[in-house]
Amino acid sequence: MTIDLDKIADELSTLAESGVKKAKGKGAEEAEVFISNINTINITLKTSVIEAREGTSLGLGIRVVLDKKVGFAATSGISETRINDTIEEALDVAKIRPLDPRFTHLPDRLSIPSKDGKIDEKILQFSETQALKEVNDLAKTGFEYDKRVKGLYGGVGVQKGVFAVSNSRGVTGCSKTAIVGGGAYLTAIENGKRKTGSEKIDSRKLVDFRKVGSDAAQRAIKMLKSKKLNKSFLTTVVWENISISPLLKWMFNSASSARNVQEGKSFFKGKLGKKVASNIFTIMDDGQLPEGLLTFKLDSEGTPSQTTTLIQNGVLENYLYDSYSALQENKSSTGNAGRQWPEPFLYTPNVATSNLVVKAGRKDLERLIGEVDEGVLVTDFVMGSGHANMTTGEFSVVAPSAFMIKNGEVKFPLEPITIAGNFFHSLKNIATIGSDSRITSVGKIPSLTIENLTVSG
């Protein structure tokens, strides 16, 4: 059954505006109502066991202000009683909260043109039955790729949703989204040796997921001939786009946050206008990237989403702001207030990146490899990105899928290796940027060559 996002958006907007009026009527000096309705379908397959889940997350979160004291309360489901009770709860919280001297007021309305990301009607029509077929096709191509593929964990899912936000300072609006994704984690076995490979695609348009299965199988098969590195050395690492994406997300989500800068928790504090990366490195936060998975007309406070250049040719140009951090500097929000999905109504907004976009170079991955005398190629996803020190930049990740490079050629796969360094120092050691930009849950990222990282295995 097709979901009518426009109809849902109208209903949620009306409820949000009504909720603000009720909160003001109950004594709130300022009020904000955030409502989300998100439908999710997930089909997972573990070898031969299928699990299907479909559900809708519906709820609202309310912020009220009493003498610079902000109270927040949330509830799942929507009814007149729940809205009234949640307003009362938020007011009670505000009364006992300490005054926040840094809080100025809720955001004002900004008239900046903005759009939601692309919405594919085929995704709106995507059903549990279709998801099941896609998962079975994905598994079939994975197992058929090579008889050494023995195990699979995979899935296909779709998320269709709307959020609306309204406040007492004139902000009112809604945003819609529809994305589909599929992934596979395959195990290949030969002579008692067991290796894995994975692949994942997320998109705003319906795609053929069969390639996910075959690509994951190919990655697993390649690793069966892996050798132990047996050393630790400082070297060059070529990061495939999907392998570097999570580390970029974790670090920039923290370091580019104006809140973290103001609180002294960002490596970028005091570095505006200064060189922080290689001359060839440019990165933007693009909340208006049409194909971006995190593209919305509005951020979660109702501010229009925008495109903000963070680093231009190695020079730090901007931080990212929500209204709380922007008003402390008499600035406007960059439209980067985020809440945690898939139940954003449960959370208050904070600064968050949208789609990170690294400006691509002109060389494909093969040419990046060809320019390395000795080093390693990291493919597939790495483990441990989220454990990096977001303030200092120190990180250590495990790469289960990596290859030795010598004289510009991939020589052999490696047993899992550890890669360590300082992320922010590494930005200055970016030697080459690929042309192979790929849409991921992080944004639009190409492959990168980074020098002087410690590799052990």
Buried (B, 14 or more C-beta within 10 A) or exposed (E): EEBEBEEBBBBBBBBBBBBBEBBBEBEBBBBBBBBBBBBBBBBBBBEEEBEBEBEEBBBBBBBBBBEBBBBBBBBEEBEEEBBBEBBBBBBEBBEEBEEEEEBBBBBBBBEEEBBBBBBBEEBBBBEBEBBBBBBBBBBBBBBEBBEBBBBBBBBBBBBBBBBBBBBBBEBBBBBBBBBBBBBBBBBBBBEEEEBBBBBBBBBBEBBEBBBBBBBBBBBBBBBBEBEEBEEEEEBBBBBBBBBBBBBBBBBBBBBBBBBBBBEEBBBBBEBEEEBBBBEBBBBBBBBBBEEBBBBBBBBBBBBBBBBBBBBBEBBBBBBBBBBBBBBBEEEBBBBBBBBBBEBBBBBBBBBBBBBBBBBBBEBBBEBBBBBBEEBBBBBBBBEBBEEBBBBEBBBBBBBBBBBBBEEBEBEEBBBBBBBBBBBBBBBBBBBBBBBBBBBBBBBBBBBBBBBBBBBEB
